């Protein structure tokens, strides 16, 4: 790696306080560490009591865990945010156009910008969606774009979550907790609010309803209370004031998807589903699924329900497709991508594979369909044995992997027993897409690797979260 | 409202009520054990019978001991009606219906679960028992209080109440049935010390000693006790009170939804058949038979409500 020091969002590279953190630093200097320690514990108590937990798969007992919350806000200036949000909007438009195209005429393949196999041989491509017209022409109603930062003006997109991005409840609860614990900070700083997200989400979903429904019924579909994100599903349904349904609450009645209420079946117009494609419709996808609604795809194809996000959107956030994003953005918007991709080697290509095998100890290698930080290799942190084992896997199924350079991710301060200490972070802003436009909530979810030096921010692997501020400049 | 949500509310409040009733029975058992000189292990079997958990206990234990009985009723995971199991089930249902609960109710329920789980993580020794039972009663009361104080009076509330009162009616009917023989008016044993202990057990196990004294004075008598616990409309744990609450809440649902179901006819029949006679006619009919009939009718009513309001597919 290079010798340049890591970029810290509070102190830059050369220990000079960056402007967005000025007021915060003033406040912090006047604070007593012992009081802040008590506040940190208080925050954990609030989270536990509110039940803001996630479930860990494969553990029967002690199944609910807290995601650690750090009380130090991450602060982004309004100017920085404006630039970012322009890039995000461009990218999200391109993703939608791409999805429409590959499920219709596949112009981008015909133009030779993406190899045909990258689509047709991709597990995330759903042939059942070919020719389907989703209501309003929208595929990805809710998107979470994962960003990392390496310098003052240098942001990269790490991943486009176009299926069912999670974490927005933490964004909201983190802010709520900060408002309760440190009201004075919000008097001293002008922080752009995030609280309207649930209302925005409901409005955006309703605006995507099939034609002819003027007061559309919206519902959230969850796999159930054992799902890792159940808290979030219940939270969003509650905040939007809509029903939280499971597959067995639903059935097709008179050509509409309807939910079983105490007064009979009531039709649904928009289903915000938090289940995977495979578990949507046992008749059309996975016959073994107990979670789906038999026949929902037929209702969908008939244009009588909106499914958000649309089935088959996974093709757009697949890691193999990711590597083509610069071409995709350019192809559909006619502009150069404002947000950069991390340079990516597709191991399916022989030259790339050869390079990756030669430089394995410097690279991050990821499974094409993996998520949650599982099944990946972080070269610089790996032992010789890890490397040898991974090399075998890589050679056996090269098409299953992509590789990227190890970025020197920015750090932000977290609160430790000895005061502030820098840790690596990423950022997931949340984007709503409707026929009336794109809405990006200022900020998003900051995930932080709590272990010193660690680059893995996933909550399933010891990551935490913090409140993310976008300042009004 | 989703049928599933109605189901979750119904069971959340049934389990909550059950946890409270069981802890009250443990308290009663302990009280009797402490105030009697002879061995009271046999009384613990009777206490477990009133709680409806004796069969499960006997299938896993060779003998009845106070320590094992208390443990079985308070914290055994093998006993689906232990306080710990019931609170866990209530909280699991609360998670399921979280969107139907106010923030206050959810927090009270979650706090109740966290505290009870912590206190019941290890065996409770005798010295700590009163404090543990107090804690359980306080936390369940807090859930009930936030429910009363913060929830809209709509169908959500009605299903919660129906669950509460079906469990309560079932509980009192079972307690009376296990002890029915001590309530039978018989010349021989009136006023005997055995009966006094038994009567006190009954009154204590439904927190009715104070109420009974207000109404009937210090002189306990089996007929008065039976009348008080079955037919008194002021006593919040009497059969009549509980059943009329079930009927009221079903009636609110009917007028809210503009639709009457078979369960409405059933609850009307229940009131007419069992609540419109005096205590002498009940004894004449046979107290045991009467209570058995009520238990069966309550079970049938619960089942009909599940069907009428589409709790399941």
Interface residues (C-beta under 8 A of the other chain):
Chain A: X48 X49 X50 X51 X225 X230 X234 X237 X238 X243 X244 X245 X246 X248 X249 X259 X260 X261 X262 X263 X264
Chain B: X1 X2 X3 X4 X5 X6 X92 X95 X96 X98 X99 X106 X107 X110 X111 X114 X155 X159 X253 X257 X259 X309 X310 X313
